[in-house]
Amino acid sequence: ASFMAGNALVRTVLGSRYFPPADDDLNMIRLSDGSIGKVKFSMNPEINRKPLTRFKKYMDDMGVPVVFVYVHTKVLEPESQVPFGAFDFSNRHADAFLALLTDIGIDYVDTRDVLLNSDLAPDELYFRTDTHWTIPAAFRAYGALAEHLNQNYGFQIDEKFTNPDNYETRVYKDRFM
Protein backbone atom coordinates (compact mmCIF):
# COMPACT_ATOMS: atom_id res chain seq x y z
CA ALA A 1 0.00 0.00 0.00
CA SER A 2 2.84 2.42 0.77
CA PHE A 3 4.34 1.89 -2.70
CA MET A 4 0.97 2.72 -4.27
CA ALA A 5 0.61 5.83 -2.09
CA GLY A 6 4.14 6.92 -2.98
CA ASN A 7 3.50 6.31 -6.66
CA ALA A 8 0.28 8.36 -6.49
CA LEU A 9 2.10 11.16 -4.65
CA VAL A 10 4.90 11.33 -7.24
CA ARG A 11 2.39 11.32 -10.11
CA THR A 12 0.38 14.08 -8.45
CA VAL A 13 3.45 16.25 -7.83
CA LEU A 14 4.51 15.76 -11.46
CA GLY A 15 1.03 16.72 -12.65
CA SER A 16 0.32 13.36 -14.22
CA ARG A 17 -3.31 12.80 -15.14
CA TYR A 18 -2.88 9.13 -15.99
CA PHE A 19 -2.70 6.36 -13.39
CA PRO A 20 -1.89 2.95 -14.92
CA PRO A 21 -3.41 0.02 -13.01
CA ALA A 22 -2.51 -3.64 -12.68
CA ASP A 23 -5.04 -4.33 -15.48
CA ASP A 24 -3.40 -2.92 -18.61
CA ASP A 25 -6.73 -2.42 -20.33
CA LEU A 26 -8.65 -0.24 -17.88
CA ASN A 27 -6.82 2.85 -16.72
CA MET A 28 -7.68 5.60 -14.27
CA ILE A 29 -7.28 9.14 -15.50
CA ARG A 30 -8.03 12.67 -14.32
CA LEU A 31 -10.57 13.97 -16.81
CA SER A 32 -10.61 17.50 -18.19
CA ASP A 33 -13.10 18.64 -15.53
CA GLY A 34 -10.81 17.35 -12.75
CA SER A 35 -12.91 14.31 -11.90
CA ILE A 36 -11.61 10.74 -11.92
CA GLY A 37 -12.53 8.43 -14.79
CA LYS A 38 -11.47 5.26 -16.55
CA VAL A 39 -10.35 4.97 -20.13
CA LYS A 40 -10.58 1.77 -22.15
CA PHE A 41 -7.90 0.84 -24.65
CA SER A 42 -8.69 -2.51 -26.19
CA MET A 43 -11.57 -4.91 -26.45
CA ASN A 44 -12.58 -7.58 -28.91
CA PRO A 45 -16.34 -8.08 -28.68
CA GLU A 46 -16.12 -11.11 -30.97
CA ILE A 47 -14.80 -13.23 -28.09
CA ASN A 48 -18.33 -12.94 -26.67
CA ARG A 49 -20.14 -14.10 -29.80
CA LYS A 50 -20.18 -17.83 -29.11
CA PRO A 51 -21.22 -17.72 -25.43
CA LEU A 52 -23.83 -15.03 -26.08
CA THR A 53 -25.24 -16.95 -29.03
CA ARG A 54 -25.53 -20.08 -26.85
CA PHE A 55 -27.12 -18.05 -24.06
CA LYS A 56 -29.61 -16.44 -26.46
CA LYS A 57 -30.59 -19.83 -27.91
CA TYR A 58 -31.03 -21.29 -24.43
CA MET A 59 -33.25 -18.39 -23.35
CA ASP A 60 -35.23 -18.59 -26.61
CA ASP A 61 -35.79 -22.30 -25.99
CA MET A 62 -37.07 -21.42 -22.51
CA GLY A 63 -39.34 -18.72 -23.94
CA VAL A 64 -37.55 -15.96 -22.03
CA PRO A 65 -36.64 -12.72 -23.82
CA VAL A 66 -33.19 -11.25 -23.26
CA VAL A 67 -32.52 -7.54 -22.75
CA PHE A 68 -28.98 -6.34 -22.14
CA VAL A 69 -28.44 -3.06 -20.28
CA TYR A 70 -25.23 -1.41 -21.41
CA VAL A 71 -23.68 0.54 -18.54
CA HIS A 72 -20.97 2.76 -19.92
CA THR A 73 -17.83 4.12 -18.34
CA LYS A 74 -17.72 7.72 -17.18
CA VAL A 75 -16.26 8.94 -20.49
CA LEU A 76 -19.36 9.67 -22.55
CA GLU A 77 -17.81 12.34 -24.77
CA PRO A 78 -14.07 11.63 -25.10
CA GLU A 79 -13.41 14.66 -27.29
CA SER A 80 -14.25 17.01 -24.42
CA GLN A 81 -13.52 14.84 -21.38
CA VAL A 82 -10.19 13.13 -22.07
CA PRO A 83 -7.12 15.37 -21.76
CA PHE A 84 -4.76 15.97 -24.65
CA GLY A 85 -2.47 13.01 -25.27
CA ALA A 86 -4.79 10.43 -23.70
CA PHE A 87 -7.07 8.12 -25.65
CA ASP A 88 -10.32 6.38 -24.85
CA PHE A 89 -11.95 3.83 -27.11
CA SER A 90 -14.89 2.88 -24.89
CA ASN A 91 -17.52 4.40 -27.22
CA ARG A 92 -16.01 2.59 -30.20
CA HIS A 93 -15.96 -0.68 -28.24
CA ALA A 94 -19.51 -0.12 -27.00
CA ASP A 95 -20.74 0.44 -30.55
CA ALA A 96 -19.02 -2.76 -31.71
CA PHE A 97 -20.42 -4.77 -28.78
CA LEU A 98 -23.95 -3.47 -29.29
CA ALA A 99 -23.68 -4.25 -33.02
CA LEU A 100 -22.71 -7.79 -32.01
CA LEU A 101 -25.80 -8.01 -29.78
CA THR A 102 -27.97 -6.81 -32.66
CA ASP A 103 -26.40 -9.39 -34.96
CA ILE A 104 -27.14 -12.16 -32.43
CA GLY A 105 -30.67 -10.85 -31.89
CA ILE A 106 -30.29 -9.59 -28.33
CA ASP A 107 -32.21 -6.45 -27.47
CA TYR A 108 -30.46 -3.78 -25.40
CA VAL A 109 -30.81 -0.44 -23.66
CA ASP A 110 -27.84 1.86 -24.22
CA THR A 111 -27.41 4.03 -21.13
CA ARG A 112 -25.09 6.40 -23.02
CA ASP A 113 -28.10 7.74 -24.90
CA VAL A 114 -30.18 7.88 -21.74
CA LEU A 115 -27.60 9.88 -19.79
CA LEU A 116 -26.53 12.20 -22.60
CA ASN A 117 -30.15 13.05 -23.39
CA SER A 118 -31.27 13.45 -19.79
CA ASP A 119 -32.08 16.71 -18.06
CA LEU A 120 -28.94 16.36 -15.91
CA ALA A 121 -25.81 18.42 -16.50
CA PRO A 122 -22.69 16.35 -17.29
CA ASP A 123 -21.26 16.96 -13.81
CA GLU A 124 -24.49 15.60 -12.26
CA LEU A 125 -24.19 12.17 -13.92
CA TYR A 126 -21.19 10.71 -12.08
CA PHE A 127 -19.48 11.22 -8.77
CA ARG A 128 -16.29 13.29 -9.13
CA THR A 129 -14.08 10.91 -7.18
CA ASP A 130 -15.02 7.65 -8.89
CA THR A 131 -16.83 6.27 -11.92
CA HIS A 132 -20.24 5.49 -10.40
CA TRP A 133 -23.51 7.10 -11.35
CA THR A 134 -25.11 9.59 -9.04
CA ILE A 135 -28.53 8.66 -7.67
CA PRO A 136 -30.32 11.01 -10.12
CA ALA A 137 -28.42 9.46 -13.06
CA ALA A 138 -29.26 5.95 -11.85
CA PHE A 139 -32.91 6.94 -11.66
CA ARG A 140 -32.81 8.19 -15.27
CA ALA A 141 -31.31 4.88 -16.42
CA TYR A 142 -33.79 2.87 -14.34
CA GLY A 143 -36.67 4.88 -15.78
CA ALA A 144 -35.46 4.24 -19.33
CA LEU A 145 -35.17 0.52 -18.65
CA ALA A 146 -38.67 0.43 -17.13
CA GLU A 147 -40.06 2.31 -20.13
CA HIS A 148 -38.31 -0.08 -22.54
CA LEU A 149 -39.67 -3.13 -20.70
CA ASN A 150 -43.18 -1.63 -20.61
CA GLN A 151 -43.19 -0.74 -24.31
CA ASN A 152 -41.51 -3.85 -25.70
CA TYR A 153 -42.21 -6.70 -23.30
CA GLY A 154 -45.61 -6.03 -21.77
CA PHE A 155 -44.35 -5.05 -18.34
CA GLN A 156 -46.49 -2.68 -16.32
CA ILE A 157 -43.96 -0.86 -14.18
CA ASP A 158 -45.81 2.10 -12.72
CA GLU A 159 -44.20 5.49 -13.32
CA LYS A 160 -44.54 6.29 -9.63
CA PHE A 161 -41.62 3.90 -9.04
CA THR A 162 -39.34 5.61 -11.54
CA ASN A 163 -40.08 9.19 -10.53
CA PRO A 164 -37.51 10.43 -8.00
CA ASP A 165 -40.03 13.00 -6.74
CA ASN A 166 -41.92 10.10 -5.13
CA TYR A 167 -39.00 9.36 -2.81
CA GLU A 168 -37.66 11.13 0.23
CA THR A 169 -34.07 12.21 -0.32
CA ARG A 170 -31.39 13.51 2.00
CA VAL A 171 -28.18 15.12 0.83
CA TYR A 172 -25.16 14.73 3.07
CA LYS A 173 -22.67 17.41 2.02
CA ASP A 174 -19.03 16.36 1.85
CA ARG A 175 -19.91 12.82 2.90
CA PHE A 176 -17.21 11.41 0.63
CA MET A 177 -14.02 12.84 -0.88
C-alpha positions in Angstrom: 0.0 0.0 0.0 2.8 2.4 0.8 4.3 1.9 -2.7 1.0 2.7 -4.3 0.6 5.8 -2.1 4.1 6.9 -3.0 3.5 6.3 -6.7 0.3 8.4 -6.5 2.1 11.2 -4.6 4.9 11.3 -7.2 2.4 11.3 -10.1 0.4 14.1 -8.4 3.5 16.2 -7.8 4.5 15.8 -11.5 1.0 16.7 -12.6 0.3 13.4 -14.2 -3.3 12.8 -15.1 -2.9 9.1 -16.0 -2.7 6.4 -13.4 -1.9 3.0 -14.9 -3.4 0.0 -13.0 -2.5 -3.6 -12.7 -5.0 -4.3 -15.5 -3.4 -2.9 -18.6 -6.7 -2.4 -20.3 -8.6 -0.2 -17.9 -6.8 2.9 -16.7 -7.7 5.6 -14.3 -7.3 9.1 -15.5 -8.0 12.7 -14.3 -10.6 14.0 -16.8 -10.6 17.5 -18.2 -13.1 18.6 -15.5 -10.8 17.4 -12.7 -12.9 14.3 -11.9 -11.6 10.7 -11.9 -12.5 8.4 -14.8 -11.5 5.3 -16.6 -10.3 5.0 -20.1 -10.6 1.8 -22.2 -7.9 0.8 -24.7 -8.7 -2.5 -26.2 -11.6 -4.9 -26.4 -12.6 -7.6 -28.9 -16.3 -8.1 -28.7 -16.1 -11.1 -31.0 -14.8 -13.2 -28.1 -18.3 -12.9 -26.7 -20.1 -14.1 -29.8 -20.2 -17.8 -29.1 -21.2 -17.7 -25.4 -23.8 -15.0 -26.1 -25.2 -17.0 -29.0 -25.5 -20.1 -26.9 -27.1 -18.1 -24.1 -29.6 -16.4 -26.5 -30.6 -19.8 -27.9 -31.0 -21.3 -24.4 -33.3 -18.4 -23.4 -35.2 -18.6 -26.6 -35.8 -22.3 -26.0 -37.1 -21.4 -22.5 -39.3 -18.7 -23.9 -37.6 -16.0 -22.0 -36.6 -12.7 -23.8 -33.2 -11.2 -23.3 -32.5 -7.5 -22.8 -29.0 -6.3 -22.1 -28.4 -3.1 -20.3 -25.2 -1.4 -21.4 -23.7 0.5 -18.5 -21.0 2.8 -19.9 -17.8 4.1 -18.3 -17.7 7.7 -17.2 -16.3 8.9 -20.5 -19.4 9.7 -22.5 -17.8 12.3 -24.8 -14.1 11.6 -25.1 -13.4 14.7 -27.3 -14.3 17.0 -24.4 -13.5 14.8 -21.4 -10.2 13.1 -22.1 -7.1 15.4 -21.8 -4.8 16.0 -24.6 -2.5 13.0 -25.3 -4.8 10.4 -23.7 -7.1 8.1 -25.7 -10.3 6.4 -24.9 -12.0 3.8 -27.1 -14.9 2.9 -24.9 -17.5 4.4 -27.2 -16.0 2.6 -30.2 -16.0 -0.7 -28.2 -19.5 -0.1 -27.0 -20.7 0.4 -30.5 -19.0 -2.8 -31.7 -20.4 -4.8 -28.8 -24.0 -3.5 -29.3 -23.7 -4.3 -33.0 -22.7 -7.8 -32.0 -25.8 -8.0 -29.8 -28.0 -6.8 -32.7 -26.4 -9.4 -35.0 -27.1 -12.2 -32.4 -30.7 -10.8 -31.9 -30.3 -9.6 -28.3 -32.2 -6.5 -27.5 -30.5 -3.8 -25.4 -30.8 -0.4 -23.7 -27.8 1.9 -24.2 -27.4 4.0 -21.1 -25.1 6.4 -23.0 -28.1 7.7 -24.9 -30.2 7.9 -21.7 -27.6 9.9 -19.8 -26.5 12.2 -22.6 -30.2 13.1 -23.4 -31.3 13.5 -19.8 -32.1 16.7 -18.1 -28.9 16.4 -15.9 -25.8 18.4 -16.5 -22.7 16.4 -17.3 -21.3 17.0 -13.8 -24.5 15.6 -12.3 -24.2 12.2 -13.9 -21.2 10.7 -12.1 -19.5 11.2 -8.8 -16.3 13.3 -9.1 -14.1 10.9 -7.2 -15.0 7.7 -8.9 -16.8 6.3 -11.9 -20.2 5.5 -10.4 -23.5 7.1 -11.3 -25.1 9.6 -9.0 -28.5 8.7 -7.7 -30.3 11.0 -10.1 -28.4 9.5 -13.1 -29.3 5.9 -11.9 -32.9 6.9 -11.7 -32.8 8.2 -15.3 -31.3 4.9 -16.4 -33.8 2.9 -14.3 -36.7 4.9 -15.8 -35.5 4.2 -19.3 -35.2 0.5 -18.7 -38.7 0.4 -17.1 -40.1 2.3 -20.1 -38.3 -0.1 -22.5 -39.7 -3.1 -20.7 -43.2 -1.6 -20.6 -43.2 -0.7 -24.3 -41.5 -3.8 -25.7 -42.2 -6.7 -23.3 -45.6 -6.0 -21.8 -44.3 -5.1 -18.3 -46.5 -2.7 -16.3 -44.0 -0.9 -14.2 -45.8 2.1 -12.7 -44.2 5.5 -13.3 -44.5 6.3 -9.6 -41.6 3.9 -9.0 -39.3 5.6 -11.5 -40.1 9.2 -10.5 -37.5 10.4 -8.0 -40.0 13.0 -6.7 -41.9 10.1 -5.1 -39.0 9.4 -2.8 -37.7 11.1 0.2 -34.1 12.2 -0.3 -31.4 13.5 2.0 -28.2 15.1 0.8 -25.2 14.7 3.1 -22.7 17.4 2.0 -19.0 16.4 1.8 -19.9 12.8 2.9 -17.2 11.4 0.6 -14.0 12.8 -0.9 
